[in-house]
């Protein structure tokens, strides 16, 4: 063999040894790259990093991921039967509560329990009765009991203190209640809506109770209609006080709510769709008449009775009602 050929072969063998020796393994190639788990919901898909799987339990066929805002591995995400919440220990209430609401779910099948209970799923312990007692504030629902009357479990869990926030009585029983009824009306009309609601936990806030539960100055609610070929969304920001103004006066874009709260809503939408529905806000695209559904699909027409609710003065309410709960619209 010629000397030149020996030299060439030696060089090739040396290069091969170097390549094999320094070639990265598959583990080294993937080092630093976060793994992920895909959660598919028909046309929608969200990729959740695997390092937060210990924070949130995925329950297929119970929840759609579409209503969930963006969250991090440090957030205390709690998934109940009918809604998901992000608990904020600093302020002893949820930063947001998210759920899907369908036309079938707004038909009342179970009465209010009115049994407020501590949420055992909150590892740091939630607020309790003593926090609200004689505070002057209502235990305001974030996910309203009226949206949870389709299931005994959902109704019971809607009274968890993790789902409560201190609300001025005139706000809770007034415009906030009206907004909740409007959302149910939209669910009945559109078939399905996705709802995220919560307090705005920013700025200087007073506190109540031994757990120092913060009293928010504002509340927000965002609603997504993804039922048609052209999805739309609408947001609301309301001060924690009574108001007789029209709901449409408080309507804002989702982008506005995101800037005000610092929360990123509906990340499950495609980037193009998310940008379009969150940038724009069409008041006339929504039906503002409230269509109340049958309160109980199995009940017959009943005779009106005096409301069993108690007024601020400690007297029985004088309104008459046909509601199966025995309470008028203000005390239901």
Secondary structure, DSSP 8 states (H G I E B T S, - for coil): --HHHHHHHHHHHHHHHHHHHH---HHHHHTT---EEEEEETTEEEEEEGGGTTT----TTT--GGG-----TTSEEEE-SS-EEEEETTTTEEEEEEEEEETGGGS--S------B--TT-TT----HHHHTTSSEEEEESS-GGGSTT-HHHHHHTTBGGGEEEEEHHHHTTHHHHHHHHHHHHHHHHSEEEEEEEE---S--EEETTTTEEE-SEEEEEEEE-SSSS-EEEEEEEESS---S-GGGGEE-HHHHHHHH-----TTS-HHHHHHHHH---GGGS--S-----S-TT------EE---B-TTS-B---EE--TTS--TTT-
